[in-house]
Amino acid sequence: MALTRRNFLSLDFGDHRAAGDHWVRVHRVAMACRFEVMLSSDDAIDVEAARAALDEADEVETMLTVFRDSSEVTELNRRAAAEPVVASDSLFALLARSAELHTATAGAFDVTATPLSRCWGFLKRDGRVPADTEIDRALANVGMQHVTLDPDLRAVSFAQRGVEISFGAIGKGYALDRMAGVLRSHGARRALLSAGRSSVLAIGGRGRGWPIDVRPRLAGGAAGRLWIRDGAVGTSGAGEQFIVADGRRYGHVLDPRTGRPADGILATSVVTRDAASADALSTAFLIGGVDLACSYCDSHPGTMAIVVDDTGARVFGGYEGATLEQTA
């Protein structure tokens, strides 16, 4: 059974250049996508800082990838069920943030969902529809209740064999945050960072900020133009990868609470301060839907969510550095 990829939600970068200005783009492939730093020609002095930022993306991939035996996450997955494993400061902080987001989203965001991705064949892009018994076996190893974080020792342990962590739903955003830190440390004042067409982080910005068109492909047209300064946008779409069996489409975004593909929401975009949270929340809201997006934004000021279903786009919350011009 073939796994199909389509880009049903993307962020297209609008043009707000002054007369005579042009873009300077510095990019590199990492984490299976294109990372890019976009600068105005007025800020071309920051090109070397952009290259240093891309080096940081490579470092993050080296730490987080589950496709290299030498990565810190692979080593953690290999040992943590047998003994507590002391993690690096960076990995422990990311795990702690992931645990916070898991709680805040009622389990819709979960970095332990790897057994489900493997069960459905999405991990190696060889999709299949598993039997209910297979899903149940995978679910037995999913959930942050199986992960113990000891902040005093900076140690991580798993409750049982079969538990695994993977940062696919937060890793690109986390890498953008680290890249932004490098750029700011070099004195950069304006830049637009992106990972693929789904994760963006803005440093500064002229006027209202950087213009970004939010396009949910499955719904058709654009949900609107987003202007953003000093903030991040994360997006998730129900049809980015999917399989078709017996005439039914199964998306690759799996609900870690049920073990089945998320259903009902076509696309989500989240705007907030940091790109890691924006990425994680866009996945959580795709799974949890309108109710979760509404309740989270109500209780977490500084978060904007754009949720697209068959009826159109709905907006919840707000972000001080963002303005959304919705399509009529």
C-alpha positions as CSV (number, residue, x, y, z in Angstrom):
1,M,0.0,0.0,0.0
2,A,1.5,3.3,-1.1
3,L,2.0,6.3,1.1
4,T,1.1,9.5,-0.7
5,R,2.4,13.0,0.1
6,R,0.6,16.2,-0.8
7,N,1.1,19.6,0.6
8,F,-2.3,20.6,1.8
9,L,-1.2,23.4,4.1
10,S,1.7,25.7,3.4
11,L,3.0,29.1,4.3
12,D,3.8,31.3,1.3
13,F,6.0,34.3,1.9
14,G,4.5,37.6,0.6
15,D,6.5,40.4,-0.8
16,H,7.0,43.6,1.2
17,R,10.3,44.8,-0.3
18,A,11.0,48.5,-0.7
19,A,11.9,49.8,-4.1
20,G,15.4,48.6,-5.1
21,D,15.4,46.0,-2.3
22,H,15.9,42.3,-2.9
23,W,15.9,39.1,-0.9
24,V,19.0,37.3,0.2
25,R,18.3,33.6,0.9
26,V,20.7,31.2,2.6
27,H,19.5,27.6,2.9
28,R,20.5,24.1,3.6
29,V,18.7,20.7,3.7
30,A,18.4,19.3,7.3
31,M,15.9,17.1,9.1
32,A,14.5,16.0,5.7
33,C,13.4,19.5,4.6
34,R,14.8,22.9,3.4
35,F,15.9,25.2,6.2
36,E,16.2,28.8,5.0
37,V,17.1,32.2,6.4
38,M,15.7,35.1,4.4
39,L,17.2,38.6,4.7
40,S,16.5,41.9,3.1
41,S,19.4,43.2,1.0
42,D,19.6,45.9,3.7
43,D,20.6,43.2,6.2
44,A,23.0,41.3,3.9
45,I,25.7,41.9,6.5
46,D,24.0,39.1,8.4
47,V,24.7,36.4,5.8
48,E,27.6,34.9,7.9
49,A,25.3,34.8,10.9
50,A,22.7,33.0,8.8
51,R,25.2,30.4,7.8
52,A,26.1,29.9,11.5
53,A,22.4,29.5,12.2
54,L,22.1,26.7,9.6
55,D,25.0,25.0,11.3
56,E,22.8,25.0,14.4
57,A,20.1,23.1,12.5
58,D,22.6,20.4,11.7
59,E,23.4,20.1,15.4
60,V,19.8,19.7,16.3
61,E,19.3,17.0,13.7
62,T,22.4,15.2,15.1
63,M,20.8,15.2,18.5
64,L,17.1,14.4,17.6
65,T,17.1,12.1,14.6
66,V,15.8,8.6,15.1
67,F,17.4,7.5,11.9
68,R,21.0,7.5,13.1
69,D,22.3,5.0,15.6
70,S,24.7,7.7,17.0
71,S,22.0,10.3,17.9
72,E,21.3,11.1,21.5
73,V,17.6,10.3,21.1
74,T,18.4,6.9,19.6
75,E,20.7,6.2,22.5
76,L,18.0,7.3,24.9
77,N,15.4,5.0,23.3
78,R,17.8,2.1,23.4
79,R,18.7,2.4,27.1
80,A,16.0,4.3,29.1
81,A,13.8,1.2,29.8
82,A,16.7,-0.5,31.5
83,E,18.3,2.3,33.4
84,P,18.0,6.1,34.0
85,V,19.8,7.9,31.2
86,V,21.4,11.3,31.9
87,A,20.4,13.6,29.0
88,S,22.1,16.8,27.8
89,D,20.7,20.1,29.0
90,S,19.1,20.7,25.6
91,L,17.4,17.4,25.3
92,F,16.2,17.4,28.8
93,A,14.7,20.9,28.4
94,L,12.9,19.8,25.2
95,L,11.5,16.7,26.9
96,A,10.3,18.8,29.9
97,R,8.6,21.3,27.5
98,S,7.1,18.4,25.6
99,A,5.7,17.0,28.9
100,E,4.1,20.5,29.6
101,L,2.5,20.6,26.2
102,H,1.2,17.1,26.6
103,T,-0.6,18.0,29.8
104,A,-1.8,21.4,28.4
105,T,-3.4,19.7,25.3
106,A,-5.0,16.8,27.3
107,G,-2.6,14.3,25.6
108,A,-3.2,15.4,22.0
109,F,0.5,16.3,21.7
110,D,2.7,13.3,22.6
111,V,6.3,12.6,21.8
112,T,5.9,8.9,22.7
113,A,3.6,8.2,19.7
114,T,6.4,6.5,17.7
115,P,5.0,3.0,18.2
116,L,1.8,4.1,16.5
117,S,3.6,5.6,13.5
118,R,5.6,2.4,13.1
119,C,2.4,0.3,13.5
120,W,0.7,2.3,10.6
121,G,3.8,2.2,8.5
122,F,4.2,6.0,8.5
123,L,7.7,5.9,10.1
124,K,9.3,4.3,7.0
125,R,6.7,5.7,4.6
126,D,5.3,2.3,3.8
127,G,1.7,2.9,4.9
128,R,-0.7,0.2,5.9
129,V,-3.9,-0.2,7.9
130,P,-3.1,-2.3,10.9
131,A,-5.5,-4.6,12.7
132,D,-7.2,-3.4,15.9
133,T,-5.1,-5.8,18.0
134,E,-1.9,-4.2,16.6
135,I,-3.1,-0.7,17.4
136,D,-3.9,-1.8,20.9
137,R,-0.4,-3.3,21.4
138,A,1.2,-0.1,20.2
139,L,-1.0,2.1,22.4
140,A,0.2,0.1,25.4
141,N,3.6,1.8,24.9
142,V,2.2,5.3,24.2
143,G,1.8,8.1,26.8
144,M,3.9,10.4,28.8
145,Q,2.9,8.5,32.0
146,H,5.6,6.0,30.8
147,V,8.4,8.6,30.9
148,T,10.0,9.8,34.1
149,L,12.0,13.0,34.2
150,D,14.4,13.6,37.1
151,P,15.3,17.3,37.0
152,D,17.9,17.0,39.8
153,L,19.9,14.4,38.0
154,R,18.7,15.4,34.5
155,A,17.9,11.8,34.0
156,V,15.2,10.1,31.8
157,S,13.7,6.7,32.3
158,F,11.0,4.7,30.6
159,A,8.5,2.5,32.5
160,Q,8.8,-0.4,30.1
161,R,10.4,-1.7,27.0
162,G,8.7,-0.6,23.8
163,V,8.4,3.0,24.8
164,E,10.1,5.4,22.4
165,I,10.3,9.2,21.9
166,S,10.4,11.1,18.7
167,F,10.3,14.8,18.1
168,G,8.8,14.9,14.6
169,A,6.0,17.2,15.6
170,I,8.2,19.7,17.4
171,G,11.7,19.2,16.2
172,K,11.7,21.6,13.2
173,G,10.3,24.4,15.3
174,Y,12.8,23.7,18.0
175,A,15.6,24.0,15.5
176,L,14.3,27.3,14.3
177,D,14.3,28.6,17.9
178,R,17.9,27.6,18.2
179,M,18.8,29.2,14.9
180,A,17.1,32.4,16.0
181,G,19.2,32.4,19.1
182,V,22.4,32.2,17.0
183,L,21.2,35.1,14.7
184,R,20.3,37.3,17.6
185,S,23.7,36.6,19.3
186,H,25.3,37.8,16.2
187,G,23.3,41.1,16.3
188,A,20.8,40.3,13.5
189,R,17.7,42.5,13.8
190,R,15.5,41.2,10.9
191,A,15.2,37.8,9.4
192,L,12.6,35.3,8.4
193,L,13.5,31.7,9.2
194,S,11.6,28.7,7.7
195,A,11.7,24.9,7.8
196,G,9.9,23.4,4.8
197,R,6.7,25.2,4.1
198,S,5.2,24.6,7.5
199,S,7.3,26.2,10.2
200,V,8.3,29.9,10.3
201,L,10.0,32.2,12.8
202,A,10.2,35.9,12.3
203,I,12.8,38.1,13.9
204,G,11.8,41.8,13.7
205,G,10.1,43.0,10.6
206,R,9.2,46.3,8.9
207,G,5.9,47.9,9.5
208,R,3.3,45.3,10.3
209,G,5.9,42.6,9.9
210,W,6.6,39.8,7.5
211,P,3.6,38.8,5.3
212,I,2.8,35.1,5.1
213,D,-0.1,33.6,3.1
214,V,-1.7,30.7,5.0
215,R,-2.9,28.2,2.3
216,P,-4.9,25.1,3.3
217,R,-4.8,23.2,0.0
218,L,-7.5,20.7,0.7
219,A,-10.0,23.5,1.5
220,G,-8.9,25.5,-1.6
221,G,-7.7,29.1,-1.6
222,A,-6.0,31.0,1.2
223,A,-7.2,31.2,4.8
224,G,-5.7,34.7,4.9
225,R,-2.6,36.8,4.9
226,L,-0.8,36.8,8.2
227,W,1.5,39.7,9.1
228,I,4.0,38.8,11.9
229,R,6.8,40.4,13.9
230,D,8.9,38.6,16.5
231,G,6.9,35.4,16.6
232,A,6.5,32.0,15.0
233,V,3.9,30.1,12.9
234,G,3.5,26.3,12.9
235,T,1.1,24.5,10.5
236,S,-0.3,21.0,10.2
237,G,-2.5,19.5,7.5
238,A,-4.6,16.4,7.5
239,G,-3.5,15.3,4.1
240,E,0.2,15.9,4.0
241,Q,0.8,12.2,4.0
242,F,-1.9,9.6,3.7
243,I,-2.8,6.1,2.5
244,V,-6.0,4.9,0.8
245,A,-7.5,1.6,1.6
246,D,-11.0,0.4,0.4
247,G,-11.7,3.9,-0.8
248,R,-11.0,5.5,2.5
249,R,-8.1,7.9,3.1
250,Y,-6.1,7.7,6.4
251,G,-3.9,10.6,7.3
252,H,-0.5,10.3,8.9
253,V,-1.3,12.5,11.9
254,L,-2.3,9.9,14.5
255,D,-4.3,10.6,17.7
256,P,-2.1,9.3,20.5
257,R,-5.1,8.8,22.7
258,T,-6.9,6.4,20.3
259,G,-4.2,5.1,18.0
260,R,-6.3,6.2,14.9
261,P,-5.7,9.0,12.4
262,A,-7.1,12.4,13.3
263,D,-10.3,13.2,11.6
264,G,-12.6,16.2,11.0
265,I,-10.0,19.1,10.8
266,L,-8.4,19.9,7.4
267,A,-5.6,22.2,8.6
268,T,-4.4,24.2,11.5
269,S,-2.0,27.1,12.0
270,V,-0.7,28.4,15.3
271,V,1.0,31.7,16.0
272,T,2.9,32.1,19.3
273,R,6.2,33.3,20.7
274,D,8.4,30.3,20.0
275,A,8.4,27.9,17.0
276,A,8.6,24.7,19.0
277,S,5.3,25.5,20.7
278,A,3.7,26.7,17.5
279,D,4.6,23.4,15.7
280,A,3.5,21.2,18.6
281,L,0.2,23.0,19.1
282,S,-0.7,23.0,15.4
283,T,-0.4,19.2,15.6
284,A,-2.4,19.0,18.8
285,F,-5.2,21.2,17.4
286,L,-5.4,19.1,14.3
287,I,-6.1,16.2,16.6
288,G,-8.2,17.9,19.3
289,G,-10.1,20.1,16.9
290,V,-12.0,23.3,17.6
291,D,-12.8,22.6,21.3
292,L,-9.1,22.1,22.2
293,A,-8.0,25.1,20.2
294,C,-10.6,27.4,21.8
295,S,-9.9,26.2,25.3
296,Y,-6.1,26.4,25.0
297,C,-6.1,29.9,23.5
298,D,-8.6,31.1,26.2
299,S,-6.2,29.9,29.0
300,H,-2.9,30.8,27.2
301,P,-2.9,34.4,26.2
302,G,-0.4,35.1,23.4
303,T,-1.6,32.2,21.2
304,M,-3.5,32.5,18.0
305,A,-5.0,29.4,16.3
306,I,-6.5,29.2,12.8
307,V,-8.5,26.0,12.4
308,V,-9.9,25.0,9.0
309,D,-12.6,22.5,8.5
310,D,-15.2,21.9,5.8
311,T,-17.1,25.0,6.8
312,G,-14.0,27.3,6.5
313,A,-11.5,29.0,8.8
314,R,-12.1,29.9,12.4
315,V,-9.7,32.0,14.5
316,F,-9.2,31.7,18.2
317,G,-7.0,33.8,20.6
318,G,-4.5,36.4,19.4
319,Y,-0.8,37.3,19.3
320,E,0.4,40.8,19.8
321,G,2.9,40.6,17.0
322,A,0.4,39.2,14.4
323,T,-2.4,40.5,12.3
324,L,-4.6,38.2,10.2
325,E,-6.4,39.5,7.1
326,Q,-8.9,36.8,6.4
327,T,-9.9,35.9,2.9
328,A,-13.5,36.8,2.1
